[in-house]
Amino acid sequence: MSGEFIINELGVVTLPLLGRMDVVSVPLSELRDKLISAYAVQLRNPSVTVTPLRRVYVLGEVIKPGQYAVDPTISLGGVLALAGGPTYVGDLHHVRVIRNGKVIVDRIDATTNPGMGDIRSNDEIFVDRRSWLDRNSTILASAAISALGIVLSIVLR
């Protein structure tokens, strides 16, 4: 009887053998004990694990943008990995967290600041695009070296 059970917008969950239960009014620290007591009537030695999941949106320059249900202990890098990681132009050094349309964390570095911190359900994690110069630095370096080679070949003739 294991599985993930979604709590609806009214705070009600439907569980096997127990049916519908209002769980929004029960503190998380007491919910496990309440479920064990309820299942003890029908099962011998019931074991219950309660793991709250946060619903977050990963947007911007990631391979698979979308909504993800994540454990509160997951790191920011872990959430971005669920979304497939950054695209070619994605910048993990400039990640924003948006809540209710307002930026609450700006330009966090997902590579050096792995904690989720105060991420809540419905927050948006947005991966910015790398700057034009950062995306094209190798082309510019190649062009500069080529131009230098041409100038040197003309001067040293």
C-alpha positions as CSV (number, residue, x, y, z in Angstrom):
1,M,0.0,0.0,0.0
2,S,2.8,2.4,-0.7
3,G,2.6,5.3,-3.1
4,E,2.3,9.0,-3.4
5,F,-0.9,10.5,-2.3
6,I,-1.8,14.0,-3.3
7,I,-3.5,16.4,-0.9
8,N,-6.1,18.4,-2.8
9,E,-6.7,22.1,-2.6
10,L,-9.1,21.5,0.4
11,G,-6.4,19.7,2.4
12,V,-8.0,16.3,1.9
13,V,-6.2,13.1,0.9
14,T,-7.7,9.8,0.0
15,L,-5.8,6.9,1.4
16,P,-6.2,3.1,1.0
17,L,-8.3,1.5,3.7
18,L,-8.8,4.8,5.4
19,G,-10.6,6.8,2.7
20,R,-10.7,10.6,2.8
21,M,-8.9,12.4,5.6
22,D,-8.5,16.0,6.3
23,V,-4.8,16.5,6.9
24,V,-4.2,20.2,6.4
25,S,-5.2,21.0,9.9
26,V,-2.7,18.4,11.4
27,P,0.9,19.6,11.9
28,L,3.4,17.6,9.9
29,S,5.1,16.4,13.1
30,E,1.8,14.8,14.3
31,L,0.6,13.5,10.9
32,R,2.7,10.4,10.9
33,D,1.5,9.3,14.3
34,K,-2.1,10.0,13.4
35,L,-1.8,7.8,10.3
36,I,-0.1,5.0,12.2
37,S,-2.9,5.0,14.8
38,A,-5.5,4.9,12.1
39,Y,-3.8,2.1,10.2
40,A,-3.2,0.1,13.5
41,V,-6.9,-0.7,13.6
42,Q,-6.6,-2.6,10.3
43,L,-3.0,-3.6,10.0
44,R,-0.4,-5.2,12.2
45,N,2.8,-3.0,12.7
46,P,2.0,-0.3,10.2
47,S,4.9,1.7,9.0
48,V,4.2,5.2,7.6
49,T,6.6,7.7,6.1
50,V,5.4,11.2,5.4
51,T,7.4,13.3,3.0
52,P,6.0,16.7,2.0
53,L,6.8,17.7,-1.6
54,R,7.0,21.2,-2.9
55,R,5.7,22.1,-6.3
56,V,8.2,24.3,-8.1
57,Y,8.5,25.6,-11.6
58,V,11.8,25.4,-13.4
59,L,11.9,27.9,-16.2
60,G,14.3,29.7,-18.5
61,E,17.3,28.1,-20.2
62,V,16.8,24.5,-19.0
63,I,16.3,21.4,-21.2
64,K,12.9,20.4,-19.8
65,P,11.2,23.4,-18.3
66,G,8.1,22.7,-16.3
67,Q,6.6,21.9,-12.9
68,Y,8.3,19.5,-10.5
69,A,7.4,18.0,-7.1
70,V,10.5,18.1,-5.0
71,D,11.5,17.0,-1.6
72,P,12.5,19.9,0.7
73,T,15.9,18.4,1.2
74,I,16.9,18.5,-2.5
75,S,19.5,21.0,-3.5
76,L,19.0,23.7,-6.1
77,G,21.4,21.8,-8.4
78,G,19.2,18.7,-7.9
79,V,16.1,20.6,-9.0
80,L,17.9,21.9,-12.1
81,A,19.1,18.3,-12.8
82,L,15.5,17.1,-12.7
83,A,14.8,19.7,-15.5
84,G,17.6,18.2,-17.6
85,G,20.2,20.8,-16.7
86,P,21.0,24.0,-18.5
87,T,20.7,24.4,-22.3
88,Y,23.8,25.4,-24.2
89,V,23.1,29.1,-23.4
90,G,21.9,28.5,-19.8
91,D,23.9,30.2,-17.1
92,L,24.1,28.3,-13.7
93,H,25.8,31.3,-12.2
94,H,22.7,33.5,-12.7
95,V,19.6,31.7,-11.3
96,R,16.7,33.7,-9.9
97,V,13.9,32.6,-7.6
98,I,10.5,34.3,-8.2
99,R,7.6,34.1,-5.8
100,N,4.2,35.7,-6.6
101,G,5.8,37.7,-9.4
102,K,8.5,39.2,-7.3
103,V,12.2,38.2,-7.4
104,I,13.2,37.0,-3.9
105,V,16.6,35.7,-4.8
106,D,18.5,37.3,-7.6
107,R,21.6,35.9,-9.3
108,I,22.2,32.9,-7.1
109,D,25.0,30.7,-8.2
110,A,23.7,27.1,-8.5
111,T,27.2,25.7,-8.7
112,T,28.4,27.2,-5.4
113,N,25.2,27.7,-3.4
114,P,23.5,24.3,-3.6
115,G,20.9,24.7,-0.8
116,M,17.2,25.2,-1.6
117,G,16.9,27.6,1.3
118,D,13.5,29.1,1.6
119,I,12.0,27.6,-1.6
120,R,8.2,27.2,-1.3
121,S,5.5,25.6,-3.4
122,N,4.7,27.6,-6.5
123,D,8.0,29.3,-6.6
124,E,9.7,29.7,-10.0
125,I,13.3,28.9,-10.4
126,F,14.5,30.8,-13.5
127,V,17.9,30.0,-15.2
128,D,19.1,33.1,-17.1
129,R,20.8,33.1,-20.5
130,R,24.6,33.5,-20.6
131,S,25.7,36.9,-22.0
132,W,26.5,37.3,-25.7
133,L,30.2,37.7,-25.0
134,D,30.3,34.6,-22.8
135,R,28.5,32.5,-25.5
136,N,30.8,33.8,-28.3
137,S,34.1,34.2,-26.6
138,T,35.8,31.3,-28.4
139,I,34.7,32.7,-31.8
140,L,36.0,36.2,-30.9
141,A,39.3,34.7,-29.7
142,S,39.7,32.7,-32.9
143,A,38.9,35.8,-35.0
144,A,41.5,37.9,-33.0
145,I,44.2,35.2,-33.4
146,S,43.4,35.0,-37.2
147,A,43.5,38.7,-37.6
148,L,46.8,38.9,-35.6
149,G,48.2,36.1,-37.9
150,I,47.3,38.1,-41.0
151,V,48.7,41.3,-39.7
152,L,52.0,39.6,-38.7
153,S,52.3,37.9,-42.1
154,I,51.9,41.3,-43.8
155,V,54.3,43.1,-41.5
156,L,57.0,40.4,-41.6
157,R,57.0,40.0,-45.3
